[in-house]
Amino acid sequence: MSLKESLQKKLETQTEYWSKQIQSLQADAEERMAKAEDDQAEAEIQKDFSERIQTLENRVEEARRKISEIRDSGEDQLNDLKARIDEWLPGGKN
């Protein structure tokens, strides 16, 4: 597998993971909101989950931009992209 393919696969796998987390959070939020005892509790649940979901959606969108950047890059740019991606992804150097 080439470096380009490897980077794309890595980002696609991470994007799938984040997308599953979003779905799980949405289901969890719906369940908790159904059990909320009052409007204030429901609003707090909504706020908490909305922020977490938005963070993940932003990561998914950024990963998609990076995948596009990889597709458009020449071989000479891939090592720099790999370093930036490795640092950006969870478990990276940041």
N, C-alpha and C positions, 0 to 999 in steps of 0.2 A: 504494500500500500504506500502510495507516495505521501510526502509531507502534506501536500494540499488536501488529499483525501482524508488523511488522518486528522487534520485540524477540523475539517468540515464534519467528520463523524463525531469527533469529540464535542463540538458545539451542538450538533443535532441531538446527541444523547442527553446533554445537559438541558437543552431546551425541552425535550420530552419530559425529563424529570421535573423541571419547574412547572410545566403545564399540568402534570399530574398533581403536583402540590397545590396549584391553583384550584383545580377541581375538588380536591379534598377539603381545602379551606372553605370553599363555597358551600359544600355539603355540610360541613361542621357549623358554619355560620347559620345556615338555614335551620339546622337542628336546634342550636342554642337559642335562636330567636323564637322558635316555636315554644320553647320552654321558659322564655323570659317572663318574669312576673309583672313587669310594668314597662311603660314606654321608655323610662330612663335606662333601665337595664338593656332593653332592646337597642336603644341608640348607642350605648357603650359597646355592645357587641358589634353592631354595624360599623362603628368607627374603627375599632380594633382590627376587625377582619378586612375592612376596606383598605386600610393602610398596608397590611401584610400582602394582600392580593395585588395591590398597585405596585408594590416593590417587586414582586415576582413578575408581573406583566412587563415592567420596565426592563428587567433582566432578559426576559424572552425577546423583547423587541431589540435590545442591544445585541444579543446573540445573533439574531437574524441579520442585523446590519453587518456584523463581523463575518458571518457566512458569506454574505454578498461580497464583502471586501476580499475575502479569500478567493472566491471564484474569479474576481477581476484582477487578482495579483499575478505578477510574474514570479517565477521561481526565485529570483533574486530578492524579493520582498518577503518571502515566507518565513525566514528565520526571525526577522523582526516582529512579524505578526504573531508567530508562535510565542515569543517571549511576552508580548503584551497580553495575549490570550491566557497564557499560563498564569500570569500575575493577576488577571482579572477574575478568573474562575475561582470558585470556592476551593480552598486548599492551596491556593497560589501563594506567592511570596508576600502579598499585601497583608 
